Amino acid sequence: MGVKTSSVAFTGTKEQYKKLLGIIAEHKDDKGALMPIMQKAQDIYGYLPIEVQSIISNEMNIPLEKIYGIATFYSQFSLNPKGKYVISICLGTACYVKGAGDIYNKLKELLNISDGECTPDGKFSLDSCRCIGACGLAPVMMINDDVYGKITVDDVEGILAKYE
């Protein structure tokens, strides 16, 4: 299995790099430090691109494959940056049976991205989830903190236009 990289170019700063090196140096010898270091790295960069995983790998002398394995196993980690507008579409049972799959496919088509990805301009990212907790409003989509319920495929373009 190959390492999948983001469609958005990595734009880490020297300040972020210094901050990451400081965190690694501070916790390098702590038992079980890898997960907390990865969490703090994600806090610094907003996600864990391969470039950041490589820094952690080199500084901690841990194989990149192990870090990548952790980053892809735990849902708290993201390998792609999040957009200014994070779209979450519920694909749980209640939403799915009411057409969420078609809405999700329409979003993928309009944004030209897949699950977990971000548009190249950094405006939108798309995440499917299993339940938003608003089953009575199925199908449900969220854009950041805005909840859209009982939507149809025909509503998607109009909703996205609000964020242009």
N, C-alpha and C positions, 0 to 999 in steps of 0.2 A: 504494500500500500504506500503510495507516494504522499509527500507532504503537499497539501493544497494551500496555495497562497491566495491572498486577497486580491481583488481587482482594483483596490484602492492603494495607491503608492504609500509606502511607509514614510512618515514625516516626523520621526522622533527628533527632539531637540537635544542640544548639549546639556541643558539643565535637567531634562528628564533622564538622560544617561547618567549624569553625576548622581542624581537622586537614587536611581536604581543601584548603582555601584555602592553607594553608602548603605542602603538597606541590606544588600548582599553581604557586605563586610561586617555589618553589625550582627547579622544572624547566621553567618556562614557555618560556625561551629556548633550551633544549637541543634540538638537532636530533633528531627521532624521539622526542620526549617523550610524545606522545599515548598510545601503548599502555602504557608504564610508569605513566603517571598514571591511566589507566583501571584497570589492575591494582591499583594502590594504593587507588584509590577503592573497588573491590570488596572489598579487604581491610578497609577501614574500615566499610563498610555491610553487607557480606556478599553483596551483589548490586549491580546497576547499574540502579536504577529511573530512569524518565524524569526525575525531579526532579534526580538526581545528574548525569545526562547533560547536563541543561540548565545546571547550575552550571559544568561543564567547558566546555561550548560558550560560555557567556557570558564566563568568565574567560580563555579561550584565544583567543577570537574565531575559533572554528571552527564552521561550520554544524552544527546539531544533527543534520541528516540524515547527515552524514559519521560522527559519533560513533555514532549509532544503527546505521548500516550496519556499522561495525566490531563493535559489541556483538552484533549478530545474526549476523554471519559467523563469528566465532571461538567455538568451543564452550567455551572457558575462561570466557567471560562468561555471566552469568545475569541475565536481566531480572526474574526473580522471586526473592523470598526463598526460602531453603531452610528446610524445617520442622525442628523439633526431631529428628524421625525422617525421614531421607532414604531413601526406598524406591527401589531400583534394580532394574528387572526386565530380565533379559537377553532380547533379541529376536533374538539371533544364530541361525544356522541350526539348530544342535543343539537349542537350547532351543525355538525356534519350532516345529519339527516335532513336538516332544513336548508342545505345548499352551501355550506361554508367551503367545501372543496372547490366548487365552481368559482366562488369569490376569491379564494386563494390563487387559483390558476389565473384568474383575470389580473390580479395584482402582479403575479410573476410576469405575465405577458406585458402589462403596461410599464412596469419598472425595469423589465429585462434583467431581473435578478432571481436567485433561488433562495430557499430558506437559509437564514443566517447571514445572508450577504447584504452589502451596502451598495447603493448606486455610486458610480464613479465620481459624481459631484459631491458625495457625502450628504446629500439631502435626506434620502430615505433608506431605512434598513427594514428587512422583512423577517419576522420570526413567527413560526407557527407555535401554538401552545395547546395544551390538552384541556384546560378549563380556565376561564376568566372569572367564573363564579356568578355569571349573569345568565343562567340557562333559560330563564323566562323571556329573555330578549333575543334568543337564538334566531339567526346566526349573529355573532358578535365580533366586532373588530375594535381594537383600540389604536389610537395614534397618540403616543405619549400618554397623557392622562385623560384624553377625550375618548369617551365610549360611544360607539355607534352600534345600535341594536336593530334587529329585524330588518337588516339590509339585504339588498339583492345585488346581483351582478351589475345591473343597470345603475346602481347607486355609486359604484366604486369610483368612476372617473370624476364625478361631481365632488365626492368627499376628498379625493386627492387634490383637486383644484383649489380647495380651501387653503392648502399648505404651499402652494406655488409662490 
